[in-house]
């Protein structure tokens, strides 16, 4: 398979997948190195293909009706336990957490794609935070952050807001 065919295959695989795919898995399937996949992804992005890199792998996001995308404004003390509890509230009610966003006073909006919709993905995310001993993005703004979430309907969104408020995480607009 030549370079053009490989990139077309990579694009097709990502467009057909409803779940993120790890770069190592793509490399194995296409019989190339992980670095070749990284370069191919960069070239496909340069062509205008919206490929997102998430902790679970690469994905081309599907089009979702705009009224199914909501934003939650949240605040907590940036502890791992609070992050886990906050995200559990959202995913346990059937929503998907697409990202975490902070408004930095110098850099403006900083967004981290997390793409979490299950306890398994959440546990992997928390494990990476603990293992890497990384600073949490909301620590840049003293715990204030936003999450873009994908919900099934307004009732689910309202239920999430109610639970977040009970825990003291919700900042009301």
Secondary structure, DSSP 8 states (H G I E B T S, - for coil): --HHHHHHHHHHHHHH-SS-B-HHHHHHHHTS-HHHHHHHHHHHHHTT--EEEETTEEEE-----GGGEEEEEEE----HHHHHHHHHHHHHTT-EEEEEEEEETTTEEEEEEEEE-SHHHHHHHHHHHHHHT---GGGGGTTEEEEEEE-SSHHHHHHHHHHHHHHT-B---
